[in-house]
C-alpha cells in the first residue's frame, strides 16, 4: 500500500463539478474560427439560423454550423444562463441570446432552427417550429415516447418544411462506400449485424458536472419540466437529465439510435419484427434510474438479426458495426472499414472420418473431391482484405448539418428525414419496453403499433 486513500465514486462525482468549471473557464478564451472557413466555389444562398438549446450537443452544432458557408448564426436560446454566456464567448458576442425559444420562432428573419433539447421536449419544440414556418434540424433521439412518432410525421409532411434528424452516422465519411459493398452483394446475404458502443467514464455515464452557479435564478426550472411531473428544484435532473426516465430513454435512445440509424441506412431497411432487450444498473448506481448496461436482439423481415450492446463500464473500442454475410464480413468504423472476402468452402473430412476407407474413396469419386475432401470444381477462393479509409474532408457533424442546409436551399430531401428518424428511435423504445416488461416485443410496422 502507498498510504494514499482512493477517492470514492461519490466523492468523484461531487468534486468533478468544480474541476469542470475550472476547465471551462480556462477554455473560455478559445474562439471559433472564421464564420466561413470554406472559400471554394460560389457562395451558396444565405440562411439565418436560430439555435434552441446550446448545452453540450447544441454548442457543438453551433460551432459546426459556423463552418458552413452562407450560414449566419443569429440567435441562441437556452434555459441555463451559463450556456448563453458561453455561446456569446464562442462567437465574440456575435450572436443574440434569449431564454424562451418562442422568441426565436416568432422572428421572421430566421429561416431554420437547430434544436438540441432534452428528449421530452422534442415533440413540442418540433411542432411549434413547424407552426412558425421554420425548417428544422432536430437532434436524435427524435421522440421520447413511442406513440409520438405518428403525430410528428404527420405534422412534418403537412408543413412542407425540411426536417433533418441529427444522427450524424449517416454522414460519416465511409458510409456511402460501405453501403455500396453491402447492398451491391459483396458480402453475399447478410445474416447478422453486430452493433456496439462501449464507453467508460463518468461523462459517458451521463454524470455531467454541475456548475457551482446552478440555481433557480440561473435555470428556468419550470420550463425545463414542461409537461412532465412537477418536482422541486434539482440541479441533477437539469444537468444530468439522461439519468432519468422523465426526460430520457437512457442508453437505448441515446446510443442505440446511432447504431440502428447506421444499420437501417447501410442495409436499406426500415423496421424490425421482433425485439428483445435486457438492461441493468451494475456500476453507476448513484440516483440513476436508467440502465448503465444494455443488450438487445432485433429480427428483421429481410432475414437478418441485429445484435445491439452498449455499456458505460468498459471502454474497449472495436468496430461500431460488423456485418456478417455468406460471402464476407465488413467491419465499419465510420471513417474507415475493412472488408474480408470469406466465401463458404466445403470440406467433408470431419463428417466422413468415421466412414470406411473404401466408402470415402467412392465418395471422392462421386462428389469429385480432392485428397483433402474438398470439391475440386467451383470452389471460390478468398481474396485479400480490402481496407477503405476516407481521407480529409469534414467531420460528420458538420457534414450532416451541411446536408440539411443544402436540402433547405435546394428544396431536396435530407439524408435523414422524419420517417427514417421515427423508425430508428422506435427500435430503442421497443428495447426499453422489452427490458421493463421482461417480454419479447412484436412490432407491426404497417400499423405502427406493438402487437399483443
C-alpha positions as CSV (number, residue, x, y, z in Angstrom):
1,X,0.0,0.0,0.0
2,X,1.3,3.5,-0.8
3,X,-0.6,5.1,2.1
4,X,-2.9,7.1,-0.2
5,X,-6.7,6.7,0.2
6,X,-8.5,6.0,-3.0
7,X,-11.2,8.5,-3.9
8,X,-14.7,7.0,-3.9
9,X,-17.1,7.4,-6.9
10,X,-19.4,9.6,-4.9
11,X,-16.6,11.9,-3.9
12,X,-15.5,12.0,-7.6
13,X,-19.0,13.0,-8.7
14,X,-19.1,15.8,-6.1
15,X,-15.7,17.2,-6.9
16,X,-16.0,16.8,-10.7
17,X,-18.2,19.8,-11.0
18,X,-15.6,22.2,-9.6
19,X,-12.9,20.7,-11.8
20,X,-15.0,21.0,-14.9
21,X,-15.9,24.6,-14.0
22,X,-12.2,25.5,-13.8
23,X,-11.6,23.8,-17.2
24,X,-14.5,25.6,-18.8
25,X,-13.1,28.9,-17.5
26,X,-9.7,28.1,-18.9
27,X,-11.2,27.2,-22.3
28,X,-13.3,30.3,-22.5
29,X,-10.6,32.2,-24.3
30,X,-10.6,29.8,-27.2
31,X,-12.7,31.2,-30.1
32,X,-14.3,29.7,-33.1
33,X,-12.6,30.0,-36.4
34,X,-13.9,32.3,-39.1
35,X,-17.7,32.2,-39.7
36,X,-16.9,30.8,-43.1
37,X,-13.9,28.6,-43.5
38,X,-14.6,27.1,-46.9
39,X,-13.8,29.7,-49.6
40,X,-14.1,27.4,-52.7
41,X,-16.8,27.8,-55.3
42,X,-19.6,30.3,-55.5
43,X,-21.1,31.4,-52.2
44,X,-24.3,29.5,-51.6
45,X,-27.6,31.2,-50.7
46,X,-27.5,32.6,-47.2
47,X,-29.6,31.1,-44.4
48,X,-30.2,32.7,-41.0
49,X,-30.3,30.2,-38.2
50,X,-31.5,30.1,-34.6
51,X,-30.4,27.6,-32.0
52,X,-32.8,26.1,-29.5
53,X,-30.7,24.6,-26.8
54,X,-26.9,25.3,-26.6
55,X,-25.8,22.8,-24.0
56,X,-23.3,20.1,-24.7
57,X,-24.6,19.0,-28.1
58,X,-26.1,22.3,-29.0
59,X,-22.8,24.1,-28.6
60,X,-21.2,21.6,-31.0
61,X,-23.9,22.2,-33.5
62,X,-23.4,26.0,-33.2
63,X,-19.7,25.5,-33.8
64,X,-20.2,23.2,-36.8
65,X,-22.9,25.4,-38.4
66,X,-20.4,28.3,-38.4
67,X,-18.1,26.2,-40.6
68,X,-20.7,26.0,-43.4
69,X,-20.6,28.8,-46.0
70,X,-23.6,31.0,-46.2
71,X,-24.9,30.2,-42.7
72,X,-25.4,33.1,-40.3
73,X,-25.8,32.1,-36.7
74,X,-28.2,34.7,-35.4
75,X,-29.7,33.8,-32.1
76,X,-29.3,31.1,-29.4
77,X,-31.8,30.1,-26.7
78,X,-31.2,28.1,-23.6
79,X,-32.7,27.6,-20.1
80,X,-29.4,28.0,-18.3
81,X,-27.7,31.4,-18.4
82,X,-24.2,29.9,-18.4
83,X,-24.9,28.2,-21.7
84,X,-25.9,31.6,-23.2
85,X,-22.8,33.2,-21.9
86,X,-20.7,30.5,-23.5
87,X,-22.5,31.0,-26.8
88,X,-21.6,34.7,-26.7
89,X,-18.0,33.9,-25.8
90,X,-17.6,31.5,-28.7
91,X,-18.9,34.0,-31.2
92,X,-17.2,37.1,-29.8
93,X,-20.6,38.4,-28.9
94,X,-21.7,37.9,-32.4
95,X,-24.9,36.1,-31.5
96,X,-28.1,37.2,-29.7
97,X,-29.3,35.1,-26.8
98,X,-32.6,34.6,-25.0
99,X,-34.3,32.2,-22.6
100,X,-37.6,31.4,-24.3
101,X,-37.5,29.6,-27.6
102,X,-40.8,31.2,-28.7
103,X,-38.8,34.4,-29.1
104,X,-36.7,32.6,-31.7
105,X,-39.7,31.2,-33.6
106,X,-41.6,34.4,-33.8
107,X,-38.7,36.1,-35.7
108,X,-39.5,36.5,-39.4
109,X,-35.8,36.8,-40.3
110,X,-35.0,33.2,-39.1
111,X,-35.1,30.6,-41.8
112,X,-34.0,27.5,-39.8
113,X,-33.8,26.3,-36.3
114,X,-31.4,23.8,-34.9
115,X,-32.9,22.1,-31.8
116,X,-30.8,20.2,-29.2
117,X,-33.1,20.0,-26.2
118,X,-33.8,17.1,-23.8
119,X,-35.7,14.3,-25.3
120,X,-39.0,15.1,-23.5
121,X,-39.1,18.5,-25.2
122,X,-38.5,17.3,-28.8
123,X,-42.1,16.9,-29.8
124,X,-43.3,20.3,-28.6
125,X,-40.3,22.2,-30.0
126,X,-40.6,20.5,-33.4
127,X,-44.4,21.1,-33.7
128,X,-44.1,24.7,-32.6
129,X,-41.2,25.3,-35.0
130,X,-43.2,23.9,-37.9
131,X,-46.2,26.0,-37.0
132,X,-43.9,29.0,-37.2
133,X,-42.9,28.0,-40.7
134,X,-39.3,27.1,-39.9
135,X,-37.1,24.4,-41.3
136,X,-35.8,22.2,-38.5
137,X,-32.7,20.2,-37.7
138,X,-33.5,18.2,-34.6
139,X,-31.2,16.0,-32.6
140,X,-31.7,12.4,-32.1
141,X,-33.5,10.6,-30.5
142,X,-36.5,12.1,-32.3
143,X,-39.1,11.0,-29.8
144,X,-39.4,10.5,-26.1
145,X,-42.4,8.2,-26.4
146,X,-43.2,5.5,-28.9
147,X,-46.7,6.9,-29.6
148,X,-45.4,10.4,-30.5
149,X,-43.9,9.3,-33.9
150,X,-47.0,9.2,-36.0
151,X,-48.1,12.7,-34.9
152,X,-44.7,14.2,-35.7
153,X,-44.6,12.5,-39.1
154,X,-48.0,13.9,-39.9
155,X,-47.0,17.4,-38.8
156,X,-43.8,17.5,-40.9
157,X,-45.4,16.1,-44.0
158,X,-48.3,18.6,-43.8
159,X,-45.9,21.6,-43.2
160,X,-43.9,21.2,-46.3
161,X,-40.8,22.3,-44.3
162,X,-37.5,20.5,-44.5
163,X,-36.7,18.5,-41.3
164,X,-33.5,16.6,-40.7
165,X,-32.9,14.3,-37.7
166,X,-29.5,14.6,-36.2
167,X,-27.8,11.2,-36.2
168,X,-24.6,12.0,-37.9
169,X,-23.6,8.4,-38.5
170,X,-25.4,8.7,-41.8
171,X,-22.9,11.4,-42.9
172,X,-19.7,9.6,-41.7
173,X,-17.0,9.6,-44.4
174,X,-17.2,6.0,-45.4
175,X,-21.0,5.5,-45.2
176,X,-21.7,5.7,-48.9
177,X,-18.9,3.4,-49.9
178,X,-19.8,0.8,-47.2
179,X,-23.4,0.9,-48.4
180,X,-22.2,0.1,-52.0
181,X,-20.4,-3.0,-50.7
182,X,-23.3,-4.2,-48.7
183,X,-26.3,-3.6,-51.0
184,X,-24.1,-4.5,-54.0
185,X,-23.8,-8.0,-52.8
186,X,-20.1,-8.1,-52.0
187,X,-21.0,-9.8,-48.6
188,X,-23.5,-12.2,-50.1
189,X,-26.6,-12.4,-47.9
190,X,-26.1,-10.5,-44.6
191,X,-27.4,-12.7,-41.8
192,X,-26.1,-10.9,-38.7
193,X,-25.2,-7.4,-37.7
194,X,-23.2,-6.9,-34.5
195,X,-23.5,-3.2,-33.3
196,X,-21.9,-1.8,-30.2
197,X,-20.7,1.3,-28.5
198,X,-18.6,0.9,-25.4
199,X,-17.6,3.8,-23.1
200,X,-16.0,4.1,-19.6
201,X,-16.1,7.2,-17.5
202,X,-18.4,9.5,-15.6
203,X,-19.2,11.6,-18.7
204,X,-20.3,8.5,-20.7
205,X,-22.4,7.5,-17.7
206,X,-24.1,10.9,-18.0
207,X,-22.9,12.3,-14.7
208,X,-22.1,15.6,-16.2
209,X,-20.5,18.2,-13.9
210,X,-23.0,20.6,-12.2
211,X,-21.7,24.2,-12.4
212,X,-21.4,26.0,-9.0
213,X,-23.8,28.8,-10.1
214,X,-26.6,26.4,-10.8
215,X,-29.7,27.7,-9.0
216,X,-33.4,28.6,-9.7
217,X,-32.1,32.1,-10.6
218,X,-29.8,30.8,-13.4
219,X,-32.0,27.9,-14.6
220,X,-35.6,28.2,-15.9
221,X,-36.6,25.1,-13.9
222,X,-40.4,25.0,-14.6
223,X,-39.8,25.5,-18.4
224,X,-37.4,22.5,-18.3
225,X,-40.0,20.3,-16.6
226,X,-42.6,21.2,-19.3
227,X,-45.4,18.7,-19.3
228,X,-43.5,16.3,-17.1
229,X,-44.1,15.6,-13.4
230,X,-43.9,18.6,-11.1
231,X,-40.7,18.4,-9.0
232,X,-38.8,20.7,-6.6
233,X,-35.6,22.2,-7.9
234,X,-33.0,19.6,-8.5
235,X,-29.8,20.5,-10.5
236,X,-29.0,16.9,-11.1
237,X,-32.2,16.5,-13.1
238,X,-31.4,19.5,-15.2
239,X,-27.8,19.0,-15.9
240,X,-27.8,15.1,-15.8
241,X,-31.3,14.6,-17.4
242,X,-30.2,11.5,-19.3
243,X,-30.2,9.6,-16.0
244,X,-34.0,9.9,-15.5
245,X,-36.9,8.3,-17.3
246,X,-38.9,11.5,-17.1
247,X,-36.7,13.2,-19.7
248,X,-34.7,10.4,-21.5
249,X,-34.9,6.9,-22.8
250,X,-31.4,6.1,-21.4
251,X,-28.7,4.4,-23.3
252,X,-31.1,2.8,-25.8
253,X,-32.4,6.1,-27.2
254,X,-29.0,7.9,-26.7
255,X,-26.6,5.4,-28.2
256,X,-28.6,2.6,-29.8
257,X,-30.3,5.1,-32.1
258,X,-26.9,5.9,-33.7
259,X,-26.3,2.2,-34.4
260,X,-29.8,1.5,-35.6
261,X,-29.7,4.5,-37.9
262,X,-26.5,3.3,-39.5
263,X,-27.7,-0.2,-39.8
264,X,-31.0,0.8,-41.4
265,X,-29.2,3.0,-43.9
266,X,-26.5,0.6,-44.8
267,X,-28.8,-2.3,-45.1
268,X,-31.7,-0.4,-46.7
269,X,-34.3,-1.5,-44.2
270,X,-36.9,0.3,-42.2
271,X,-38.1,-1.7,-39.1
272,X,-37.7,-4.9,-37.2
273,X,-40.4,-7.6,-36.5
274,X,-39.3,-8.7,-33.0
275,X,-37.2,-7.1,-30.3
276,X,-35.9,-8.5,-27.0
277,X,-33.9,-6.4,-24.6
278,X,-32.0,-6.7,-21.3
279,X,-30.8,-3.9,-19.2
280,X,-29.5,-3.3,-15.6
281,X,-27.5,-1.0,-13.4
282,X,-24.2,-2.7,-12.5
283,X,-21.8,0.1,-11.5
284,X,-23.1,3.7,-11.7
285,X,-25.8,3.4,-9.0
286,X,-25.9,6.9,-7.6
287,X,-29.5,8.2,-8.1
288,X,-29.6,6.7,-11.6
289,X,-32.8,5.4,-13.0
290,X,-31.8,4.1,-16.5
291,X,-29.5,1.1,-17.1
292,X,-25.8,1.6,-17.3
293,X,-25.5,-1.6,-19.5
294,X,-28.0,-2.8,-22.0
295,X,-28.2,-5.5,-24.7
296,X,-30.8,-6.4,-27.3
297,X,-31.6,-8.5,-30.3
298,X,-33.9,-7.5,-33.2
299,X,-35.0,-9.6,-36.1
300,X,-35.8,-8.1,-39.5
301,X,-38.2,-9.4,-42.2
302,X,-35.3,-9.2,-44.7
303,X,-33.8,-12.2,-43.0
304,X,-31.1,-11.0,-40.6
305,X,-30.6,-10.3,-36.9
306,X,-29.3,-7.1,-35.3
307,X,-27.4,-7.5,-32.0
308,X,-27.0,-4.3,-30.0
309,X,-24.8,-3.8,-26.9
310,X,-23.7,-0.7,-25.1
311,X,-22.1,-0.1,-21.7
312,X,-20.5,2.8,-19.8
313,X,-18.5,0.4,-17.7
314,X,-15.8,-0.7,-20.3
315,X,-14.2,1.4,-22.9
316,X,-12.6,-1.3,-25.2
317,X,-13.2,0.0,-28.7
318,X,-13.9,-2.1,-31.7
319,X,-15.8,-1.6,-34.9
320,X,-19.1,0.0,-34.2
321,X,-20.8,-2.2,-36.8
322,X,-19.8,-5.6,-38.1
323,X,-21.8,-7.1,-41.0
324,X,-21.6,-10.9,-41.3
325,X,-22.6,-12.2,-44.8
326,X,-22.5,-15.6,-46.5
327,X,-19.6,-14.4,-48.7
328,X,-17.8,-12.0,-46.4
329,X,-17.6,-9.7,-43.4
330,X,-17.4,-5.9,-43.2
331,X,-16.2,-4.0,-40.1
332,X,-17.5,-0.4,-40.2
333,X,-15.8,2.3,-38.1
334,X,-17.3,5.4,-39.6
335,X,-14.2,6.9,-41.2
336,X,-12.9,3.6,-42.3
337,X,-14.0,0.0,-42.9
338,X,-12.4,-3.4,-43.7
339,X,-14.0,-6.0,-45.9
340,X,-12.9,-9.6,-45.6
341,X,-13.8,-11.9,-48.5
342,X,-14.8,-15.2,-46.8
343,X,-16.7,-17.4,-49.2
344,X,-18.0,-20.7,-47.9
345,X,-15.7,-23.6,-48.7
346,X,-16.9,-27.2,-48.2
347,X,-14.7,-29.9,-46.7
348,X,-16.0,-33.3,-45.7
349,X,-13.0,-34.7,-43.7
350,X,-14.7,-34.2,-40.4
351,X,-18.1,-35.8,-41.2
352,X,-16.5,-38.7,-43.1
353,X,-13.8,-39.6,-40.6
354,X,-16.0,-42.4,-39.2
355,X,-16.6,-43.9,-42.7
356,X,-14.7,-46.9,-44.0
357,X,-11.8,-46.0,-46.3
358,X,-13.3,-47.6,-49.4
359,X,-16.5,-45.7,-48.7
360,X,-14.6,-42.4,-48.6
361,X,-12.8,-43.2,-51.8
362,X,-16.1,-43.9,-53.5
363,X,-17.5,-40.6,-52.2
364,X,-14.4,-38.7,-53.6
365,X,-15.2,-40.2,-57.0
366,X,-18.9,-39.5,-56.9
367,X,-18.6,-36.0,-55.5
368,X,-15.4,-35.0,-57.3
369,X,-13.4,-34.3,-54.1
370,X,-9.7,-33.8,-53.8
371,X,-7.5,-35.6,-51.3
372,X,-8.4,-33.1,-48.6
373,X,-12.0,-34.0,-49.3
374,X,-12.9,-30.6,-50.7
375,X,-14.7,-30.1,-54.1
376,X,-12.3,-29.8,-57.0
377,X,-14.5,-27.6,-59.1
378,X,-16.4,-24.4,-58.4
379,X,-14.6,-23.7,-55.2
380,X,-14.4,-19.9,-54.6
381,X,-11.1,-18.5,-53.5
382,X,-10.9,-15.9,-50.8
383,X,-9.3,-12.6,-51.8
384,X,-7.2,-10.3,-49.7
385,X,-9.0,-8.0,-47.3
386,X,-10.0,-4.6,-48.6
387,X,-9.1,-1.6,-46.4
388,X,-11.0,1.6,-47.2
389,X,-10.2,4.9,-45.3
390,X,-11.7,8.3,-46.1
391,X,-9.0,10.9,-46.3
392,X,-9.6,14.5,-45.3
393,X,-13.0,16.0,-45.5
394,X,-15.1,17.5,-42.7
395,X,-16.2,15.9,-39.5
396,X,-19.5,14.0,-39.6
397,X,-21.5,16.6,-37.5
398,X,-20.6,19.4,-40.0
399,X,-21.3,17.1,-42.9
400,X,-24.7,16.2,-41.5
401,X,-25.6,19.9,-40.9
402,X,-24.3,20.8,-44.4
403,X,-26.7,18.2,-45.8
404,X,-29.6,19.8,-44.0
405,X,-28.7,23.3,-45.1
406,X,-28.2,22.2,-48.7
407,X,-31.6,20.4,-48.6
408,X,-33.3,23.6,-47.5
409,X,-31.5,25.7,-50.1
410,X,-32.2,23.3,-53.0
411,X,-35.6,22.0,-51.9
412,X,-34.5,18.4,-51.8
413,X,-34.9,15.6,-49.3
414,X,-32.4,15.5,-46.4
415,X,-30.4,12.3,-45.8
416,X,-32.3,11.6,-42.6
417,X,-35.9,12.6,-42.9
418,X,-38.7,12.4,-40.3
419,X,-39.8,8.8,-41.1
420,X,-36.3,7.5,-41.0
421,X,-35.8,9.2,-37.6
422,X,-39.0,7.7,-36.2
423,X,-38.2,4.2,-37.4
424,X,-34.7,4.4,-35.8
425,X,-35.9,5.6,-32.4
426,X,-38.8,3.2,-32.4
427,X,-36.3,0.3,-32.1
428,X,-34.8,1.9,-29.0
429,X,-38.3,2.3,-27.5
430,X,-39.1,-1.3,-28.2
431,X,-35.8,-2.3,-26.5
432,X,-36.8,-0.3,-23.4
433,X,-40.3,-1.8,-23.4
434,X,-38.8,-5.3,-23.5
435,X,-36.4,-4.5,-20.7
436,X,-39.2,-3.2,-18.5
437,X,-41.7,-5.9,-19.2
438,X,-39.3,-8.9,-19.5
439,X,-41.1,-10.0,-22.7
440,X,-40.4,-10.2,-26.4
441,X,-42.0,-7.3,-28.2
442,X,-43.5,-7.8,-31.7
443,X,-43.8,-4.7,-33.9
444,X,-46.3,-4.3,-36.7
445,X,-44.6,-1.7,-38.9
446,X,-47.6,-1.3,-41.3
447,X,-49.9,-0.4,-38.4
448,X,-47.2,1.4,-36.4
449,X,-48.0,-0.4,-33.2
450,X,-47.0,-3.2,-30.8
451,X,-48.8,-6.4,-31.3
452,X,-50.3,-8.2,-28.3
